[in-house]
Amino acid sequence: METAILIVGAGPTGLVLALWLAQFGIASRIIDKDAGPGETSRAMGVQARTLELYQQIGLANEIIEKGIKANVFNIRKNGRRTFSFQLGEMGKGLSPFPYLLSFPQDDHEKVLIEHLQQVGITVERNTELIDFSQTTEHVQAILNTKQGLETIKIAYLCGCDGAHSIIREMLKIGFPGGTYSQIFYVADVKATGEAANGEVQMGVSQQDFCLVLPVRSSGSLRLIGIVPPDKEFKENITCDDIQSAVNRDTKLTINTVNWFSTYHVHHRIAQQFKQNRIFLLGDAAHIHSPVGGQGMNTGIGDAINLAWKMAAVLQNRATADLLESYEIERISFAKQLVSSTDKAFQLMTNSGILGKCWRGAIFPFLLPLLLQWQVVSRYLFKIISQIEVKYRQSPLSQGHVNKIHGGDRLPWVKYADTDNFASLQLLDWQVHIYGIATAAIKNILQKLHLTLNVYPWDKQAENAGLQKDAMYLIRPDGYTALVCANQDAQVLENFLTRYKIISRKKGDA
């Protein structure tokens, strides 16, 4: 494989981009200016949609085995547990992964790096992008490597280089937004107390809150919260400064501090995610509050969205116009995400009367009340897990039948010995029909070398929002593209012709 893509930044976003490209036979170089991978846990939550996408490349089970399933969510008011909820019940029947997985980012990156090494790709450390330029045909990049300066030509440059992205800055792409005034703390600790039971805890009081997540074992915990106002102006804030607040909110006693850090939270979205042959992904494109554990998962979603499109263009299985849909789809989702997390964050961190009333009186009672309603709990799971992410306004999305529109994630349907997601490991365009496929559609799919998956029509398919005998054209990333009630072969052919889309199977023929 000739290197066609340079990826700058070896966090989860860059690593997943390289790994998915490799699944399509596309070689990339991935560089990082740091000497080695991160050694702190940082991002923790791996959402259901990320696991679904990992399942497509055979990675989900390994990640799950090494993480901790966070099945129980507890609310504590002034340290006393007032509510407990089974997280697995929220997503039951909606996803094969109806839970939040707690898996620290440093361990997560190690797994991704190992899988990249298995396909012959090694992260180039102590290597920095110092300049680049682009034409209509290629990108020229200058790298500062261990051996000195190196000039390379590649088809595409991908900026996965974080919130302070040098690529974004050199392109002069705006990054509007703001910074919250509060100082956050994050810590990995060994602690004792009832809240150290391996379950997810949200401890609240009028003054503040503390989120507790299991890390590598039930005895190791991730703590996230706000630094007390009287400690904010200290030059060196330590874990000792937040111990009393943690104890008040959770009744935990911290015994050992493995890692402690403080930071300001930002909310920003790049004005462009694409400039000709250069793309921004992950924190280089969007940053927001940690509400809902969305950040890392959103970057991974960016990577997978771009990878299959880039591969199709490079392998002449689609026109270059296909790449325009990356920014359209992902910037729309980023704006929705930043807006929603911003509102939730401001309410939870407000230091005035409103915030104190919310934390001390409303939140500990309102959330348990709402979660008793299945329609509310399932909606929250869809949002937090990212299975509700839609691309309905994308140029790749067409038609709708019943509840399913072009651009929606394919609903999960479980059968006795398999499910409809098993076919997604093909990593190719395919058609799903739940019922009976007509002879005409079979003929056109054979002509186009597209795989047809016919599933029985039953109550589960109906409950998922699918319609009997309708035709669903599925993208390589598991989203519907074309939805057609009557299996119209001409509509299907016209859709594929628009971007000259060719299946991988036809490309190999």
C-alpha angles and dihedrals in degrees: 000000000000113000108254103163135050116205116196112202128036101216120118093286095054094040093051091047091054092045095050092045088054090055087063094046095257116140120216137179114227118196134182130186093218122089094235145353121291117281099200127081098237107155111037114172121083108193128217094252091055090051090049090054091045089052089062090066097036096256104110100083094052092050091048093049091053095044134062121252107230099211101156128059120193131190117208125191112202088343097307117114110241101167140020126191134184105235091195090065092059094065100029109142093005100084139005084241106052096172145060114264116216107211121149118238096237091056090042091055092049091057092049092047091050091052091048090052089053089061093045101261120127125185109246104225128200087027122129135188107231103170143357143176133189140211130185088270107042150344122252115207133186116211130194103216135171087266094049134261119352129186118205138175120219137168095236139013119211120199109210090149101124138246092320092050112178089200093056091046094048090049087051091230111164120242103197123183135082150255126255115235096226121092115229127208127207123187141172108213147159108237142166130222139084091289090062091079100113094261130114112265131191109192115191138180134163090267101049146313141253126207115206122199130176112245122183098340139357088270096055119071140186114221122196125179148114122293108244110260093241089059099044096093097050113118094225114027113197136185088263088067093061099036095096092048091050091049092049093050100039109009087235120148112211112222104168130021113209095173136355131182140161128209146165117248118231133194115203140142125198113241089230132025092191136038111180104293097355124087136191122213139174119355090354087067104032140006128182144156119303091245109138096004093267106139105083092035091054091052090050088050089053091052096051093044090055099038100065092043093049091048092051092052095046091049093048092245093123139014121265088251087078089075091062088072091065094073094038093054101038101039090053091053092045091055092051091047097049091047094051097042090046092057093046092046095050092050094048096045100038109132095200133083092284093056094045092050091047095050098036103038116006109038098049090054105029098054095052089048093051094045090058087070109080093208090058097044092048091048091051090050091051091052099043095041090050093230085122093063107125135187099196093140093052120115085233092063124087137163135359137223123188108323097339122091131182104271096038123119110259106260115245115246120187121208130186097270105009144007136230091255092069089079091058090075085079087079090210142101110281142162126240124199123181104204124009127349117218122235090243094058091046090054096049092047090051089050091050093043090235120151116243119208115191117192129186117264108239143143093278092057090047092049089051089062097254122136128228114262093356118140120239119189106204125205122223090260095056099258122126115247106175122024116189128173098205106041091246106190093196093054089051094049092047091051093052092044091058091073095019088244114189124185119241088242092057091044089057093045 
